[in-house]
Amino acid sequence: MDQVVQIVGALLIRAQRSLLTPSSRVYLALNLVGSGVVSVIAAGQMQYGFLMLEGVWAVVSAMGLLK
């Protein structure tokens, strides 16, 4: 089941790139949700490199939404 959630999170991140502009609030929200979900799963599986990568994307998206 974790693999399915990871794939869905990754697809959310990827799909938004072709449909929305990077400064769109919807784009940033989807990026935050997608990277957040994948981060939680990576933490549970102790995949720290992947956790750091996705965690940074989540933080960047959150900062964009706060602007």
CHARMM internal coordinates of N, CA and C (Angstrom, degrees):
IC EDIT
DIST 1 N 1 CA 1.4493
DIST 1 CA 1 C 1.5285
ANGL 1 N 1 CA 1 C 111.45
DIST 1 C 2 N 1.3401
ANGL 1 CA 1 C 2 N 116.82
DIHE 1 N 1 CA 1 C 2 N -35.45
DIST 2 N 2 CA 1.4601
ANGL 1 C 2 N 2 CA 119.80
DIHE 1 CA 1 C 2 N 2 CA 178.28
DIST 2 CA 2 C 1.5261
ANGL 2 N 2 CA 2 C 111.50
DIHE 1 C 2 N 2 CA 2 C -58.41
DIST 2 C 3 N 1.3202
ANGL 2 CA 2 C 3 N 116.06
DIHE 2 N 2 CA 2 C 3 N -39.27
DIST 3 N 3 CA 1.4612
ANGL 2 C 3 N 3 CA 120.00
DIHE 2 CA 2 C 3 N 3 CA -179.63
DIST 3 CA 3 C 1.5228
ANGL 3 N 3 CA 3 C 111.29
DIHE 2 C 3 N 3 CA 3 C -62.66
DIST 3 C 4 N 1.3182
ANGL 3 CA 3 C 4 N 116.94
DIHE 3 N 3 CA 3 C 4 N -39.58
DIST 4 N 4 CA 1.4682
ANGL 3 C 4 N 4 CA 121.24
DIHE 3 CA 3 C 4 N 4 CA 179.44
DIST 4 CA 4 C 1.5256
ANGL 4 N 4 CA 4 C 109.81
DIHE 3 C 4 N 4 CA 4 C -63.50
DIST 4 C 5 N 1.3158
ANGL 4 CA 4 C 5 N 116.78
DIHE 4 N 4 CA 4 C 5 N -44.79
DIST 5 N 5 CA 1.4655
ANGL 4 C 5 N 5 CA 120.81
DIHE 4 CA 4 C 5 N 5 CA 179.86
DIST 5 CA 5 C 1.5281
ANGL 5 N 5 CA 5 C 110.31
DIHE 4 C 5 N 5 CA 5 C -64.34
DIST 5 C 6 N 1.3159
ANGL 5 CA 5 C 6 N 117.20
DIHE 5 N 5 CA 5 C 6 N -40.65
DIST 6 N 6 CA 1.4610
ANGL 5 C 6 N 6 CA 120.48
DIHE 5 CA 5 C 6 N 6 CA 177.63
DIST 6 CA 6 C 1.5250
ANGL 6 N 6 CA 6 C 110.82
DIHE 5 C 6 N 6 CA 6 C -61.71
DIST 6 C 7 N 1.3075
ANGL 6 CA 6 C 7 N 116.72
DIHE 6 N 6 CA 6 C 7 N -43.92
DIST 7 N 7 CA 1.4624
ANGL 6 C 7 N 7 CA 120.64
DIHE 6 CA 6 C 7 N 7 CA -179.62
DIST 7 CA 7 C 1.5162
ANGL 7 N 7 CA 7 C 110.97
DIHE 6 C 7 N 7 CA 7 C -64.61
DIST 7 C 8 N 1.3274
ANGL 7 CA 7 C 8 N 117.36
DIHE 7 N 7 CA 7 C 8 N -43.66
DIST 8 N 8 CA 1.4624
ANGL 7 C 8 N 8 CA 120.76
DIHE 7 CA 7 C 8 N 8 CA 178.89
DIST 8 CA 8 C 1.5263
ANGL 8 N 8 CA 8 C 110.07
DIHE 7 C 8 N 8 CA 8 C -62.97
DIST 8 C 9 N 1.3281
ANGL 8 CA 8 C 9 N 117.88
DIHE 8 N 8 CA 8 C 9 N -43.21
DIST 9 N 9 CA 1.4662
ANGL 8 C 9 N 9 CA 120.99
DIHE 8 CA 8 C 9 N 9 CA 177.24
DIST 9 CA 9 C 1.5217
ANGL 9 N 9 CA 9 C 111.85
DIHE 8 C 9 N 9 CA 9 C -60.71
DIST 9 C 10 N 1.3205
ANGL 9 CA 9 C 10 N 116.32
DIHE 9 N 9 CA 9 C 10 N -44.53
DIST 10 N 10 CA 1.4620
ANGL 9 C 10 N 10 CA 120.43
DIHE 9 CA 9 C 10 N 10 CA 178.82
DIST 10 CA 10 C 1.5280
ANGL 10 N 10 CA 10 C 111.26
DIHE 9 C 10 N 10 CA 10 C -65.01
DIST 10 C 11 N 1.3231
ANGL 10 CA 10 C 11 N 117.25
DIHE 10 N 10 CA 10 C 11 N -38.65
DIST 11 N 11 CA 1.4652
ANGL 10 C 11 N 11 CA 120.28
DIHE 10 CA 10 C 11 N 11 CA 178.22
DIST 11 CA 11 C 1.5272
ANGL 11 N 11 CA 11 C 111.61
DIHE 10 C 11 N 11 CA 11 C -66.41
DIST 11 C 12 N 1.3185
ANGL 11 CA 11 C 12 N 117.59
DIHE 11 N 11 CA 11 C 12 N -37.23
DIST 12 N 12 CA 1.4656
ANGL 11 C 12 N 12 CA 120.51
DIHE 11 CA 11 C 12 N 12 CA 175.61
DIST 12 CA 12 C 1.5198
ANGL 12 N 12 CA 12 C 110.66
DIHE 11 C 12 N 12 CA 12 C -59.54
DIST 12 C 13 N 1.3179
ANGL 12 CA 12 C 13 N 115.50
DIHE 12 N 12 CA 12 C 13 N -44.39
DIST 13 N 13 CA 1.4574
ANGL 12 C 13 N 13 CA 120.03
DIHE 12 CA 12 C 13 N 13 CA 179.99
DIST 13 CA 13 C 1.5226
ANGL 13 N 13 CA 13 C 110.46
DIHE 12 C 13 N 13 CA 13 C -64.71
DIST 13 C 14 N 1.3146
ANGL 13 CA 13 C 14 N 116.78
DIHE 13 N 13 CA 13 C 14 N -45.52
DIST 14 N 14 CA 1.4597
ANGL 13 C 14 N 14 CA 121.44
DIHE 13 CA 13 C 14 N 14 CA -176.67
DIST 14 CA 14 C 1.5316
ANGL 14 N 14 CA 14 C 112.47
DIHE 13 C 14 N 14 CA 14 C -69.84
DIST 14 C 15 N 1.3243
ANGL 14 CA 14 C 15 N 117.67
DIHE 14 N 14 CA 14 C 15 N -42.88
DIST 15 N 15 CA 1.4674
ANGL 14 C 15 N 15 CA 121.82
DIHE 14 CA 14 C 15 N 15 CA -176.38
DIST 15 CA 15 C 1.5211
ANGL 15 N 15 CA 15 C 111.34
DIHE 14 C 15 N 15 CA 15 C -63.00
DIST 15 C 16 N 1.3019
ANGL 15 CA 15 C 16 N 116.88
DIHE 15 N 15 CA 15 C 16 N -36.95
DIST 16 N 16 CA 1.4462
ANGL 15 C 16 N 16 CA 119.48
DIHE 15 CA 15 C 16 N 16 CA -176.87
DIST 16 CA 16 C 1.5214
ANGL 16 N 16 CA 16 C 112.30
DIHE 15 C 16 N 16 CA 16 C -66.38
DIST 16 C 17 N 1.3053
ANGL 16 CA 16 C 17 N 117.64
DIHE 16 N 16 CA 16 C 17 N -28.07
DIST 17 N 17 CA 1.4705
ANGL 16 C 17 N 17 CA 120.79
DIHE 16 CA 16 C 17 N 17 CA -177.91
DIST 17 CA 17 C 1.5172
ANGL 17 N 17 CA 17 C 112.28
DIHE 16 C 17 N 17 CA 17 C -63.90
DIST 17 C 18 N 1.3174
ANGL 17 CA 17 C 18 N 117.90
DIHE 17 N 17 CA 17 C 18 N -31.55
DIST 18 N 18 CA 1.4566
ANGL 17 C 18 N 18 CA 119.91
DIHE 17 CA 17 C 18 N 18 CA -178.42
DIST 18 CA 18 C 1.5256
ANGL 18 N 18 CA 18 C 112.35
DIHE 17 C 18 N 18 CA 18 C -92.38
DIST 18 C 19 N 1.3231
ANGL 18 CA 18 C 19 N 118.04
DIHE 18 N 18 CA 18 C 19 N -13.93
DIST 19 N 19 CA 1.4642
ANGL 18 C 19 N 19 CA 121.07
DIHE 18 CA 18 C 19 N 19 CA -175.57
DIST 19 CA 19 C 1.5195
ANGL 19 N 19 CA 19 C 114.49
DIHE 18 C 19 N 19 CA 19 C -106.66
DIST 19 C 20 N 1.3110
ANGL 19 CA 19 C 20 N 118.10
DIHE 19 N 19 CA 19 C 20 N -23.83
DIST 20 N 20 CA 1.4617
ANGL 19 C 20 N 20 CA 121.59
DIHE 19 CA 19 C 20 N 20 CA -172.58
DIST 20 CA 20 C 1.5218
ANGL 20 N 20 CA 20 C 110.90
DIHE 19 C 20 N 20 CA 20 C -130.32
DIST 20 C 21 N 1.3265
ANGL 20 CA 20 C 21 N 115.58
DIHE 20 N 20 CA 20 C 21 N 159.59
DIST 21 N 21 CA 1.4590
ANGL 20 C 21 N 21 CA 119.28
DIHE 20 CA 20 C 21 N 21 CA 174.75
DIST 21 CA 21 C 1.5308
ANGL 21 N 21 CA 21 C 108.97
DIHE 20 C 21 N 21 CA 21 C -83.32
DIST 21 C 22 N 1.3142
ANGL 21 CA 21 C 22 N 117.99
DIHE 21 N 21 CA 21 C 22 N 148.48
DIST 22 N 22 CA 1.4625
ANGL 21 C 22 N 22 CA 120.84
DIHE 21 CA 21 C 22 N 22 CA -177.04
DIST 22 CA 22 C 1.5295
ANGL 22 N 22 CA 22 C 114.57
DIHE 21 C 22 N 22 CA 22 C -61.16
DIST 22 C 23 N 1.3084
ANGL 22 CA 22 C 23 N 118.56
DIHE 22 N 22 CA 22 C 23 N -20.78
DIST 23 N 23 CA 1.4651
ANGL 22 C 23 N 23 CA 120.11
DIHE 22 CA 22 C 23 N 23 CA 179.91
DIST 23 CA 23 C 1.5299
ANGL 23 N 23 CA 23 C 112.57
DIHE 22 C 23 N 23 CA 23 C -91.71
DIST 23 C 24 N 1.3296
ANGL 23 CA 23 C 24 N 117.49
DIHE 23 N 23 CA 23 C 24 N -2.70
DIST 24 N 24 CA 1.4598
ANGL 23 C 24 N 24 CA 122.07
DIHE 23 CA 23 C 24 N 24 CA 179.67
DIST 24 CA 24 C 1.5255
ANGL 24 N 24 CA 24 C 110.81
DIHE 23 C 24 N 24 CA 24 C -67.80
DIST 24 C 25 N 1.3317
ANGL 24 CA 24 C 25 N 116.37
DIHE 24 N 24 CA 24 C 25 N 139.36
DIST 25 N 25 CA 1.4664
ANGL 24 C 25 N 25 CA 120.48
DIHE 24 CA 24 C 25 N 25 CA 178.46
DIST 25 CA 25 C 1.5264
ANGL 25 N 25 CA 25 C 110.69
DIHE 24 C 25 N 25 CA 25 C -64.28
DIST 25 C 26 N 1.3265
ANGL 25 CA 25 C 26 N 117.70
DIHE 25 N 25 CA 25 C 26 N -34.95
DIST 26 N 26 CA 1.4638
ANGL 25 C 26 N 26 CA 120.88
DIHE 25 CA 25 C 26 N 26 CA 177.62
DIST 26 CA 26 C 1.5274
ANGL 26 N 26 CA 26 C 109.54
DIHE 25 C 26 N 26 CA 26 C -65.16
DIST 26 C 27 N 1.3117
ANGL 26 CA 26 C 27 N 117.14
DIHE 26 N 26 CA 26 C 27 N -43.07
DIST 27 N 27 CA 1.4702
ANGL 26 C 27 N 27 CA 122.34
DIHE 26 CA 26 C 27 N 27 CA 177.54
DIST 27 CA 27 C 1.5296
ANGL 27 N 27 CA 27 C 110.19
DIHE 26 C 27 N 27 CA 27 C -57.38
DIST 27 C 28 N 1.3311
ANGL 27 CA 27 C 28 N 115.21
DIHE 27 N 27 CA 27 C 28 N -49.85
DIST 28 N 28 CA 1.4651
ANGL 27 C 28 N 28 CA 119.96
DIHE 27 CA 27 C 28 N 28 CA -178.04
DIST 28 CA 28 C 1.5257
ANGL 28 N 28 CA 28 C 111.35
DIHE 27 C 28 N 28 CA 28 C -65.13
DIST 28 C 29 N 1.3313
ANGL 28 CA 28 C 29 N 117.40
DIHE 28 N 28 CA 28 C 29 N -38.88
DIST 29 N 29 CA 1.4655
ANGL 28 C 29 N 29 CA 120.74
DIHE 28 CA 28 C 29 N 29 CA 179.09
DIST 29 CA 29 C 1.5221
ANGL 29 N 29 CA 29 C 111.06
DIHE 28 C 29 N 29 CA 29 C -65.89
DIST 29 C 30 N 1.3233
ANGL 29 CA 29 C 30 N 117.21
DIHE 29 N 29 CA 29 C 30 N -44.67
DIST 30 N 30 CA 1.4642
ANGL 29 C 30 N 30 CA 120.26
DIHE 29 CA 29 C 30 N 30 CA 177.81
DIST 30 CA 30 C 1.5208
ANGL 30 N 30 CA 30 C 111.00
DIHE 29 C 30 N 30 CA 30 C -63.16
DIST 30 C 31 N 1.3231
ANGL 30 CA 30 C 31 N 116.17
DIHE 30 N 30 CA 30 C 31 N -39.55
DIST 31 N 31 CA 1.4636
ANGL 30 C 31 N 31 CA 120.17
DIHE 30 CA 30 C 31 N 31 CA 178.60
DIST 31 CA 31 C 1.5260
ANGL 31 N 31 CA 31 C 110.51
DIHE 30 C 31 N 31 CA 31 C -64.28
DIST 31 C 32 N 1.3247
ANGL 31 CA 31 C 32 N 116.35
DIHE 31 N 31 CA 31 C 32 N -41.06
DIST 32 N 32 CA 1.4586
ANGL 31 C 32 N 32 CA 120.86
DIHE 31 CA 31 C 32 N 32 CA 178.81
DIST 32 CA 32 C 1.5272
ANGL 32 N 32 CA 32 C 111.22
DIHE 31 C 32 N 32 CA 32 C -63.84
DIST 32 C 33 N 1.3223
ANGL 32 CA 32 C 33 N 116.95
DIHE 32 N 32 CA 32 C 33 N -45.87
DIST 33 N 33 CA 1.4658
ANGL 32 C 33 N 33 CA 120.89
DIHE 32 CA 32 C 33 N 33 CA -179.55
DIST 33 CA 33 C 1.5350
ANGL 33 N 33 CA 33 C 110.49
DIHE 32 C 33 N 33 CA 33 C -65.98
DIST 33 C 34 N 1.3277
ANGL 33 CA 33 C 34 N 116.15
DIHE 33 N 33 CA 33 C 34 N -48.24
DIST 34 N 34 CA 1.4685
ANGL 33 C 34 N 34 CA 120.19
DIHE 33 CA 33 C 34 N 34 CA -178.76
DIST 34 CA 34 C 1.5189
ANGL 34 N 34 CA 34 C 112.67
DIHE 33 C 34 N 34 CA 34 C -61.31
DIST 34 C 35 N 1.3328
ANGL 34 CA 34 C 35 N 116.45
DIHE 34 N 34 CA 34 C 35 N -47.82
DIST 35 N 35 CA 1.4651
ANGL 34 C 35 N 35 CA 118.85
DIHE 34 CA 34 C 35 N 35 CA -179.13
DIST 35 CA 35 C 1.5261
ANGL 35 N 35 CA 35 C 111.06
DIHE 34 C 35 N 35 CA 35 C -71.72
DIST 35 C 36 N 1.3230
ANGL 35 CA 35 C 36 N 117.50
DIHE 35 N 35 CA 35 C 36 N -31.04
DIST 36 N 36 CA 1.4639
ANGL 35 C 36 N 36 CA 120.49
DIHE 35 CA 35 C 36 N 36 CA 176.65
DIST 36 CA 36 C 1.5114
ANGL 36 N 36 CA 36 C 112.03
DIHE 35 C 36 N 36 CA 36 C -64.65
DIST 36 C 37 N 1.3277
ANGL 36 CA 36 C 37 N 116.43
DIHE 36 N 36 CA 36 C 37 N -44.67
DIST 37 N 37 CA 1.4702
ANGL 36 C 37 N 37 CA 120.98
DIHE 36 CA 36 C 37 N 37 CA 179.10
DIST 37 CA 37 C 1.5281
ANGL 37 N 37 CA 37 C 110.63
DIHE 36 C 37 N 37 CA 37 C -62.19
DIST 37 C 38 N 1.3138
ANGL 37 CA 37 C 38 N 115.25
DIHE 37 N 37 CA 37 C 38 N -47.08
DIST 38 N 38 CA 1.4677
ANGL 37 C 38 N 38 CA 118.97
DIHE 37 CA 37 C 38 N 38 CA -179.13
DIST 38 CA 38 C 1.5335
ANGL 38 N 38 CA 38 C 110.59
DIHE 37 C 38 N 38 CA 38 C -65.80
DIST 38 C 39 N 1.3269
ANGL 38 CA 38 C 39 N 117.29
DIHE 38 N 38 CA 38 C 39 N -34.50
DIST 39 N 39 CA 1.4691
ANGL 38 C 39 N 39 CA 120.99
DIHE 38 CA 38 C 39 N 39 CA 177.57
DIST 39 CA 39 C 1.5215
ANGL 39 N 39 CA 39 C 111.81
DIHE 38 C 39 N 39 CA 39 C -63.03
DIST 39 C 40 N 1.3164
ANGL 39 CA 39 C 40 N 116.74
DIHE 39 N 39 CA 39 C 40 N -43.77
DIST 40 N 40 CA 1.4634
ANGL 39 C 40 N 40 CA 120.83
DIHE 39 CA 39 C 40 N 40 CA -179.84
DIST 40 CA 40 C 1.5270
ANGL 40 N 40 CA 40 C 110.21
DIHE 39 C 40 N 40 CA 40 C -62.26
DIST 40 C 41 N 1.3040
ANGL 40 CA 40 C 41 N 116.79
DIHE 40 N 40 CA 40 C 41 N -43.51
DIST 41 N 41 CA 1.4617
ANGL 40 C 41 N 41 CA 120.36
DIHE 40 CA 40 C 41 N 41 CA 179.37
DIST 41 CA 41 C 1.5271
ANGL 41 N 41 CA 41 C 110.52
DIHE 40 C 41 N 41 CA 41 C -65.90
DIST 41 C 42 N 1.3371
ANGL 41 CA 41 C 42 N 117.02
DIHE 41 N 41 CA 41 C 42 N -42.20
DIST 42 N 42 CA 1.4669
ANGL 41 C 42 N 42 CA 120.46
DIHE 41 CA 41 C 42 N 42 CA 178.74
DIST 42 CA 42 C 1.5207
ANGL 42 N 42 CA 42 C 110.51
DIHE 41 C 42 N 42 CA 42 C -61.78
DIST 42 C 43 N 1.3236
ANGL 42 CA 42 C 43 N 117.51
DIHE 42 N 42 CA 42 C 43 N -38.66
DIST 43 N 43 CA 1.4673
ANGL 42 C 43 N 43 CA 120.55
DIHE 42 CA 42 C 43 N 43 CA 178.39
DIST 43 CA 43 C 1.5265
ANGL 43 N 43 CA 43 C 110.29
DIHE 42 C 43 N 43 CA 43 C -65.14
DIST 43 C 44 N 1.3191
ANGL 43 CA 43 C 44 N 117.17
DIHE 43 N 43 CA 43 C 44 N -42.01
DIST 44 N 44 CA 1.4550
ANGL 43 C 44 N 44 CA 121.12
DIHE 43 CA 43 C 44 N 44 CA 179.51
DIST 44 CA 44 C 1.5173
ANGL 44 N 44 CA 44 C 113.30
DIHE 43 C 44 N 44 CA 44 C -64.20
DIST 44 C 45 N 1.3198
ANGL 44 CA 44 C 45 N 115.98
DIHE 44 N 44 CA 44 C 45 N -28.62
DIST 45 N 45 CA 1.4593
ANGL 44 C 45 N 45 CA 120.91
DIHE 44 CA 44 C 45 N 45 CA -179.87
DIST 45 CA 45 C 1.5316
ANGL 45 N 45 CA 45 C 111.99
DIHE 44 C 45 N 45 CA 45 C -98.38
DIST 45 C 46 N 1.3201
ANGL 45 CA 45 C 46 N 116.22
DIHE 45 N 45 CA 45 C 46 N 7.90
DIST 46 N 46 CA 1.4723
ANGL 45 C 46 N 46 CA 123.11
DIHE 45 CA 45 C 46 N 46 CA 179.67
DIST 46 CA 46 C 1.5327
ANGL 46 N 46 CA 46 C 112.36
DIHE 45 C 46 N 46 CA 46 C 55.00
DIST 46 C 47 N 1.3280
ANGL 46 CA 46 C 47 N 117.02
DIHE 46 N 46 CA 46 C 47 N 40.81
DIST 47 N 47 CA 1.4586
ANGL 46 C 47 N 47 CA 123.20
DIHE 46 CA 46 C 47 N 47 CA 175.41
DIST 47 CA 47 C 1.5310
ANGL 47 N 47 CA 47 C 107.02
DIHE 46 C 47 N 47 CA 47 C -98.41
DIST 47 C 48 N 1.3207
ANGL 47 CA 47 C 48 N 116.39
DIHE 47 N 47 CA 47 C 48 N 78.64
DIST 48 N 48 CA 1.4517
ANGL 47 C 48 N 48 CA 122.12
DIHE 47 CA 47 C 48 N 48 CA -167.86
DIST 48 CA 48 C 1.5258
ANGL 48 N 48 CA 48 C 114.08
DIHE 47 C 48 N 48 CA 48 C -67.63
DIST 48 C 49 N 1.3041
ANGL 48 CA 48 C 49 N 118.38
DIHE 48 N 48 CA 48 C 49 N -34.03
DIST 49 N 49 CA 1.4626
ANGL 48 C 49 N 49 CA 120.60
DIHE 48 CA 48 C 49 N 49 CA 176.90
DIST 49 CA 49 C 1.5193
ANGL 49 N 49 CA 49 C 111.14
DIHE 48 C 49 N 49 CA 49 C -64.37
DIST 49 C 50 N 1.3196
ANGL 49 CA 49 C 50 N 115.81
DIHE 49 N 49 CA 49 C 50 N -45.53
DIST 50 N 50 CA 1.4551
ANGL 49 C 50 N 50 CA 121.24
DIHE 49 CA 49 C 50 N 50 CA 179.21
DIST 50 CA 50 C 1.5245
ANGL 50 N 50 CA 50 C 109.98
DIHE 49 C 50 N 50 CA 50 C -67.80
DIST 50 C 51 N 1.3159
ANGL 50 CA 50 C 51 N 117.03
DIHE 50 N 50 CA 50 C 51 N -37.75
DIST 51 N 51 CA 1.4590
ANGL 50 C 51 N 51 CA 121.98
DIHE 50 CA 50 C 51 N 51 CA 176.70
DIST 51 CA 51 C 1.5254
ANGL 51 N 51 CA 51 C 110.25
DIHE 50 C 51 N 51 CA 51 C -60.05
DIST 51 C 52 N 1.3162
ANGL 51 CA 51 C 52 N 116.98
DIHE 51 N 51 CA 51 C 52 N -44.46
DIST 52 N 52 CA 1.4540
ANGL 51 C 52 N 52 CA 120.16
DIHE 51 CA 51 C 52 N 52 CA 179.78
DIST 52 CA 52 C 1.5284
ANGL 52 N 52 CA 52 C 111.31
DIHE 51 C 52 N 52 CA 52 C -63.66
DIST 52 C 53 N 1.3260
ANGL 52 CA 52 C 53 N 117.05
DIHE 52 N 52 CA 52 C 53 N -44.66
DIST 53 N 53 CA 1.4620
ANGL 52 C 53 N 53 CA 121.38
DIHE 52 CA 52 C 53 N 53 CA 179.39
DIST 53 CA 53 C 1.5239
ANGL 53 N 53 CA 53 C 111.03
DIHE 52 C 53 N 53 CA 53 C -59.58
DIST 53 C 54 N 1.3028
ANGL 53 CA 53 C 54 N 117.37
DIHE 53 N 53 CA 53 C 54 N -52.44
DIST 54 N 54 CA 1.4658
ANGL 53 C 54 N 54 CA 121.05
DIHE 53 CA 53 C 54 N 54 CA -177.80
DIST 54 CA 54 C 1.5222
ANGL 54 N 54 CA 54 C 111.70
DIHE 53 C 54 N 54 CA 54 C -70.79
DIST 54 C 55 N 1.3329
ANGL 54 CA 54 C 55 N 116.40
DIHE 54 N 54 CA 54 C 55 N -33.18
DIST 55 N 55 CA 1.4618
ANGL 54 C 55 N 55 CA 119.69
DIHE 54 CA 54 C 55 N 55 CA 176.65
DIST 55 CA 55 C 1.5147
ANGL 55 N 55 CA 55 C 112.01
DIHE 54 C 55 N 55 CA 55 C -62.87
DIST 55 C 56 N 1.3245
ANGL 55 CA 55 C 56 N 116.42
DIHE 55 N 55 CA 55 C 56 N -40.18
DIST 56 N 56 CA 1.4680
ANGL 55 C 56 N 56 CA 120.43
DIHE 55 CA 55 C 56 N 56 CA 177.54
DIST 56 CA 56 C 1.5212
ANGL 56 N 56 CA 56 C 109.83
DIHE 55 C 56 N 56 CA 56 C -63.64
DIST 56 C 57 N 1.3269
ANGL 56 CA 56 C 57 N 117.94
DIHE 56 N 56 CA 56 C 57 N -42.83
DIST 57 N 57 CA 1.4666
ANGL 56 C 57 N 57 CA 120.40
DIHE 56 CA 56 C 57 N 57 CA 177.86
DIST 57 CA 57 C 1.5234
ANGL 57 N 57 CA 57 C 111.07
DIHE 56 C 57 N 57 CA 57 C -61.37
DIST 57 C 58 N 1.3140
ANGL 57 CA 57 C 58 N 117.12
DIHE 57 N 57 CA 57 C 58 N -39.09
DIST 58 N 58 CA 1.4670
ANGL 57 C 58 N 58 CA 120.52
DIHE 57 CA 57 C 58 N 58 CA 178.54
DIST 58 CA 58 C 1.5309
ANGL 58 N 58 CA 58 C 110.39
DIHE 57 C 58 N 58 CA 58 C -64.19
DIST 58 C 59 N 1.3118
ANGL 58 CA 58 C 59 N 117.38
DIHE 58 N 58 CA 58 C 59 N -42.92
DIST 59 N 59 CA 1.4686
ANGL 58 C 59 N 59 CA 121.49
DIHE 58 CA 58 C 59 N 59 CA 179.75
DIST 59 CA 59 C 1.5255
ANGL 59 N 59 CA 59 C 110.39
DIHE 58 C 59 N 59 CA 59 C -65.35
DIST 59 C 60 N 1.3228
ANGL 59 CA 59 C 60 N 117.72
DIHE 59 N 59 CA 59 C 60 N -44.92
DIST 60 N 60 CA 1.4628
ANGL 59 C 60 N 60 CA 121.74
DIHE 59 CA 59 C 60 N 60 CA 179.09
DIST 60 CA 60 C 1.5255
ANGL 60 N 60 CA 60 C 110.62
DIHE 59 C 60 N 60 CA 60 C -60.15
DIST 60 C 61 N 1.3232
ANGL 60 CA 60 C 61 N 116.81
DIHE 60 N 60 CA 60 C 61 N -42.94
DIST 61 N 61 CA 1.4626
ANGL 60 C 61 N 61 CA 121.05
DIHE 60 CA 60 C 61 N 61 CA 179.07
DIST 61 CA 61 C 1.5319
ANGL 61 N 61 CA 61 C 110.99
DIHE 60 C 61 N 61 CA 61 C -64.91
DIST 61 C 62 N 1.3131
ANGL 61 CA 61 C 62 N 116.57
DIHE 61 N 61 CA 61 C 62 N -42.86
DIST 62 N 62 CA 1.4661
ANGL 61 C 62 N 62 CA 120.73
DIHE 61 CA 61 C 62 N 62 CA 179.44
DIST 62 CA 62 C 1.5375
ANGL 62 N 62 CA 62 C 110.06
DIHE 61 C 62 N 62 CA 62 C -63.02
DIST 62 C 63 N 1.3179
ANGL 62 CA 62 C 63 N 117.75
DIHE 62 N 62 CA 62 C 63 N -41.24
DIST 63 N 63 CA 1.4506
ANGL 62 C 63 N 63 CA 120.93
DIHE 62 CA 62 C 63 N 63 CA 178.36
DIST 63 CA 63 C 1.5275
ANGL 63 N 63 CA 63 C 111.05
DIHE 62 C 63 N 63 CA 63 C -63.80
DIST 63 C 64 N 1.3427
ANGL 63 CA 63 C 64 N 116.74
DIHE 63 N 63 CA 63 C 64 N -39.27
DIST 64 N 64 CA 1.4512
ANGL 63 C 64 N 64 CA 121.04
DIHE 63 CA 63 C 64 N 64 CA 176.94
DIST 64 CA 64 C 1.5260
ANGL 64 N 64 CA 64 C 112.38
DIHE 63 C 64 N 64 CA 64 C -63.31
DIST 64 C 65 N 1.3259
ANGL 64 CA 64 C 65 N 116.15
DIHE 64 N 64 CA 64 C 65 N -38.33
DIST 65 N 65 CA 1.4509
ANGL 64 C 65 N 65 CA 120.25
DIHE 64 CA 64 C 65 N 65 CA 178.86
DIST 65 CA 65 C 1.5354
ANGL 65 N 65 CA 65 C 111.97
DIHE 64 C 65 N 65 CA 65 C -69.41
DIST 65 C 66 N 1.3167
ANGL 65 CA 65 C 66 N 117.18
DIHE 65 N 65 CA 65 C 66 N -30.95
DIST 66 N 66 CA 1.4612
ANGL 65 C 66 N 66 CA 120.88
DIHE 65 CA 65 C 66 N 66 CA 179.96
DIST 66 CA 66 C 1.5223
ANGL 66 N 66 CA 66 C 113.96
DIHE 65 C 66 N 66 CA 66 C -75.76
DIST 66 C 67 N 1.3105
ANGL 66 CA 66 C 67 N 117.20
DIHE 66 N 66 CA 66 C 67 N -18.28
DIST 67 N 67 CA 1.4793
ANGL 66 C 67 N 67 CA 121.07
DIHE 66 CA 66 C 67 N 67 CA -179.19
DIST 67 CA 67 C 1.5100
ANGL 67 N 67 CA 67 C 111.76
DIHE 66 C 67 N 67 CA 67 C -70.44
END
COOR INIT
IC SEED 1 N 1 CA 1 C
IC BUILD
